[in-house]
Amino acid sequence: MRPAPPPVEPTCAICALHQNSPQLEPMEIWRSEHWLLRHHPHPSPLAGWCLLDARRHCGGPLDFSAAEAEEWGLMVQRASLLVKQTSCCERVYAIAFGEGARHLHLHLIPRCSGIPETEAWAVADLYRDVQGKRLSAAAESEVDAWIQTARHWAPSLMASAV
């Protein structure tokens, strides 16, 4: 059974996404009472580029409830492990700015050796180039396959986190 939806901020794009099942469903990987793990929507810079969202509208760790603060580190660790295992990457970058949407959404980005576009800050250039249509996005079929694999592993990897 899915956890009950938390209150939303009417002007927040991420709150709206969380309420829009047809839009969210193709990219949702896992959810709990406080967190939602989803793949980056199309156009996605990479297969495996995920976002760990607070389900409740909050700007970041400063706004966490006691329960959210207690779970946060373990959620980031487990979601990162899921990205690493599913992507077969060496590292997972975790980045959150909160400027594009003031609702906590932590980018979890696979860092793969042999793909220089995923190295350090080059990943930000990759993001901008895909969003600006200067580079092609990851193939939707590749992203869909990645999501299916992640959904397979998520119950065992993420459930131990809550």
C-alpha positions in Angstrom: 0.0 0.0 0.0 1.3 3.5 -0.9 1.9 6.0 1.9 -0.7 8.8 2.1 0.2 11.9 0.2 1.7 14.7 2.3 0.5 18.4 2.1 1.6 20.2 -1.1 2.6 23.8 -2.0 0.2 24.8 -4.8 2.9 26.7 -6.8 5.6 24.1 -6.5 6.4 22.1 -9.7 7.7 19.1 -7.7 4.7 19.0 -5.5 2.6 19.1 -8.7 4.6 16.3 -10.2 4.1 14.1 -7.1 0.4 14.6 -7.4 0.3 13.8 -11.2 0.4 10.0 -11.3 0.3 9.7 -15.1 3.3 12.0 -15.4 5.2 10.6 -12.4 4.5 6.9 -12.9 6.9 6.1 -15.8 9.9 7.5 -13.8 9.0 6.6 -10.2 11.2 3.9 -8.8 10.4 3.8 -5.1 8.6 5.8 -2.4 8.2 5.8 1.4 6.3 8.0 3.8 9.0 10.8 3.5 10.9 10.1 0.2 10.4 9.5 -3.4 13.1 8.1 -5.7 12.6 8.8 -9.4 14.5 8.9 -12.6 15.3 12.2 -14.2 12.5 13.0 -16.7 13.1 13.0 -20.5 15.3 14.4 -21.8 17.6 12.7 -19.3 21.3 13.4 -19.6 22.2 9.8 -18.6 20.4 6.5 -17.9 20.5 6.3 -14.2 20.4 10.0 -13.4 18.0 9.9 -10.5 16.4 12.3 -8.0 15.6 11.7 -4.4 12.8 14.0 -3.5 11.3 14.9 -0.1 7.6 14.0 -0.5 6.6 16.9 1.8 7.3 20.3 0.4 10.5 21.5 2.1 13.5 23.4 0.8 16.2 21.3 2.2 17.7 19.8 5.4 17.1 23.0 7.3 13.4 22.4 7.0 13.4 18.6 7.9 11.2 17.2 10.5 12.9 15.1 13.2 11.8 11.9 11.3 13.1 13.2 8.0 16.4 14.2 9.5 16.8 10.8 11.1 16.2 9.0 7.8 18.0 11.3 5.4 21.5 9.8 5.6 20.4 6.3 5.2 18.1 7.2 2.3 20.9 8.9 0.4 23.2 5.9 1.1 20.6 3.3 -0.1 19.5 5.3 -3.1 23.1 5.8 -4.1 23.7 2.1 -3.8 20.8 1.4 -6.0 22.1 3.8 -8.7 25.6 2.3 -8.4 24.4 -1.3 -8.6 22.0 -0.6 -11.5 24.4 1.5 -13.4 27.5 -0.5 -12.7 29.3 2.8 -12.1 32.3 3.5 -9.8 30.8 6.4 -8.0 27.5 8.3 -7.5 27.6 12.1 -7.3 25.0 13.7 -5.0 24.1 17.3 -5.9 21.3 19.6 -4.6 21.0 23.4 -5.2 17.3 24.1 -4.8 17.3 27.0 -7.2 15.3 25.6 -10.1 12.7 24.3 -7.7 12.7 25.1 -4.0 11.6 21.6 -3.1 14.4 19.2 -2.0 15.4 17.0 -4.9 18.9 15.5 -4.6 20.4 14.6 -8.0 22.1 11.2 -7.8 24.3 10.9 -10.9 26.3 7.8 -12.0 30.0 8.5 -12.6 31.3 5.9 -15.1 34.9 5.6 -16.0 35.4 6.0 -19.7 32.7 8.6 -20.0 34.4 11.9 -19.6 31.1 13.8 -19.6 30.3 12.3 -16.2 33.6 13.5 -14.6 33.4 16.1 -11.8 31.9 19.4 -13.0 31.7 18.2 -16.6 28.4 16.5 -15.6 26.9 20.0 -15.1 28.0 20.9 -18.7 26.4 17.6 -19.9 23.2 18.6 -18.1 23.1 22.1 -19.6 24.0 20.7 -23.1 21.2 18.1 -23.1 18.6 20.6 -21.7 19.8 23.2 -24.3 19.5 20.5 -27.1 23.2 20.8 -28.0 23.7 17.1 -27.1 21.4 14.2 -27.4 19.6 12.9 -24.3 20.0 9.3 -23.2 17.8 7.0 -25.4 14.3 6.6 -23.9 14.5 2.8 -24.3 17.8 2.8 -22.4 16.3 4.9 -19.6 13.1 2.7 -19.5 15.2 -0.5 -19.2 17.3 1.1 -16.4 14.1 2.1 -14.5 12.8 -1.5 -14.8 16.0 -2.9 -13.4 16.1 -0.3 -10.6 12.5 -1.1 -9.7 13.5 -4.8 -9.4 16.2 -4.0 -6.9 14.5 -1.2 -5.0 12.3 -3.2 -2.7 15.3 -5.1 -1.2 17.8 -2.2 -1.2 15.5 0.6 -0.1 13.2 -1.2 2.3 16.0 -1.8 4.8 16.4 1.9 4.9 13.0 2.7 6.5 
